[in-house]
Amino acid sequence: MKTTLFTTLALIGLALVTSAQQSPTDSLEGKKIVLDEVLVQAIRVTKEFPITFSDLDKDEIAPRNLGQDIPILMNFLPAVVTTSDAGAGIGYTGIRVRGSDATRVNVTINGIPYNDAESQGTFWVNMPDFASSTESLQLQRGVGTSTNGAGAFGASLNLLTDAFSEDAYARISSSVGSFNTLRNNFKFSTGLLNNNFEISGRLSRITSDGYIDRASSELESYFLQGAYKDENTLIKALLFGGHEITYQAWNGITLDQLKTDRTFNSAGLYTDENGNVQFYEREEDNYKQDHFQLHWNETISPTWSSNIALHYTRGRGFFEQFREDDSFSTYGFEPLTVNGETLDETDLIRRRWLDNDFYGAVASINHKKDDLDLILGGGYNIYKGDHFGEVIWARFASESNIRDRYYEDNSTKTDFNIYAKANYKLNNKWSVFWDLQYRGVGYEANGEDTGLVDDTFNFFNPKAGITFDLNPNNNFYFSYAVANREPNRNDYENGDPRPERLNDFELGWRYVSPSFQLNTNIYYMSYKDQLVLTGELNDVGGSLRANVDDSYRLGLEIDANIQLGSKFFISPNVALSDNKIKNLNIERDGVSRNLGNTNISFSPNIIAGNRFTFSPNENIQLSLLSKYVGEQYLSNTDTEASKLDGYFTTDFNIQYEIDFNSVFKSIVLSGLVNNVFDARYVSNGYTYLDYFSNPGNTFEVQGYYPQAGINFLLGATVNF
């Protein structure tokens, strides 16, 4: 049924494209309209700004875009570490930048906030194959420039979706690979109709068994865009979303299992009535998310332009679990007497639901004349979330009914921000930058895990910097930025969390020539009340955090692009850092201890990468991509038991394009071999104190998330 629907829609789209084609074009997607870039101009920067950043466009993404998530495709950017629960880059994936996890990386899509308002995380599994609808992305490390949504405490990532095309095109892509991975997508554009209108879209479906046992993914997504443009106006309406069903793989494995059974997955494990070990077949996430965006950009005059956008996101779904011998009291069941025996435990299947709405507006106005580039902007967003649990089956259910809710709570979050920023050229060498933002946040929740929450936060986030152009090749910059950030929902589980404050200092040098580009920077990020990952997880796999009084991150980052002749290209990068909590105090077994300065969890001191590319001609490209991540700790206590070893991986990527002068414009063949040397490595884990197995004499328990050994993906794309 799903395959038939996919094929039918693909044929309809192809028919639209064929009927819309007016004349041949020498590029697949035709000429791009510069106006599209205004959707992100309020939050993106260029080398004229004193901000540390990296850009990645769709041409760089395309050779490796065979179904893996956006974080995995960003793996080779400076200071980036990625991980995958299922071990192969499909399903739940994560990203850390400068040691900061995804909850601290502000993500926007066309300037619209994407981070979940409550958890502050980004769940790319909800938008599978989104890279296929991404025109470009920019990763700003550190505080960066003011943006919409949650404050950036490690980085901000903004994505620009497909620019519209003047010329019609169509594309069918398929890829297959290890772990029964299969990706199909269809993408099209009508080109400009009557020189003003364009309709484009994409349909995708990805399935994979995952490297970890039963860590399967069944993912579907869509992207539909309608655009109108004339000389001064660009209006875009976008509808995109996805549906994911993933078997849970967040339990990790023990150290012994890491040595003997790396793919073991305890999720869904139970013992049946006959004493046989079984795995529940639907221990899975099932979540749908739909996004609507409406953008209106207007060029008011040669020096003034404006952009306003409305957005709405609808999310709903659950994760399903088999629970063995759960207590009646958890679900409000009354004890039962059966054959004279009182029962107060039962096997059951439950669903824990999240049903939410997120909507609002963002706007900006830009004045650019002579030496002044001024932007005024802001946004107002509202989140409403319902959390509830249902029992859908129980061996003994007392007097309950199917789908009775055993908990039910709701939350509301409002987020208002306004900013003004400007870059002003003092002369042909010096320019100054300033950026002032006010952000007001209100959060209400009444969950059993959070307690009653009614908090309001008011943040002032100033930023300033200076840029010096020594000559056309050399550019130096210095910036100072302040960021404040509210706790997330999980933080309230640990008590009464405090908001965080960050002072970020960045000093950089950029060198640009036709064959050699170099970016290097030193940063010092000083935190007050930083919410650091403790290494612990809650009962749904969410990472827990705790405030620490004083902490810092000090680092050096270098990345380069080097052209060696006409056929060879090298892009190395390295990030060296020192990440410390000052005078960490902990309480263990009722005794308070000061551990002095300790390493911040999940913060390796060295991250290095390289891409070596050979292009014998314009139709073929071969790349060798390497990544080294140094050792890191799962907790903040510097215990040897919580240390993850460093690892080194190498991928091989090939792309070959065959041109035609017929119905097909070209066929692109792609191949990706991940982890060529079959390294056995772990990129993520957790640790906690077990107070229950041995009361009064606690010990640490670790869990590990092993990543796949050598594996491959092969793809073919037919361009019409």
ABEGO torsion letter per residue (X at the ends): XAAAAAAAAAAAAAAAAAAABABBBABAAEBBBAAAAAAAAAABBBAABBBBBBBBBAAAAAAABAGBBAAAAAAABBGBBBBBAAGAGBEBBBBBBGGBBAAABBBBBGGBBABBAAAGBBBAAABBGAAAABABBBBBBEAEBBBBEBBBAABBBBBBBBBBBABBBBBBBBBBBBGGBBBBBBBBBAEBBGGABBBBBBBBBBBBAEABBGBBBBBBBBBBBBBBBBAABBBBBBBBEBBBBBBBAAAEBBAAAAAABAABBABGBBBBAAGBBBBBAABBBBBBBBBBBBBBBBBABAABBBBBBBBBBBBBEBBBBBBBGBBAAAAGBBBBBBGGBBBABBBBBBBBBBBBBBBEBBBBBBBBBEABBBBBBEBBBBBBBBBBBBBABBABAEABBBGBBABBBBBBBBBBBBBBBBBBBABAABBBBBBBBBBBBBBBBABAAAEBBBBBBBBBBBBBBBBBBABAABBBBBBBBBBBBBBBAAAAAAEBBBBBBBBBBBBBBBBBBAABBBBBBBBBBBBBGBBBBAGBBBAAGBBBBBBBABBBBBBBBBBBBBBBEAABBBBBBBBBBBBBBBGBBBBBGGBBBBAEBBBBBGBBABBBBBBBBBBABAABBBBBBBBBBBBBBABAAGBAAABBBBBBBBBBBBBBBBBBBBABABBBBBBBBBGAAGBBBBABBBBBBBAAABBGBBBBBBBBBBBBBBBBBBBBBBBX
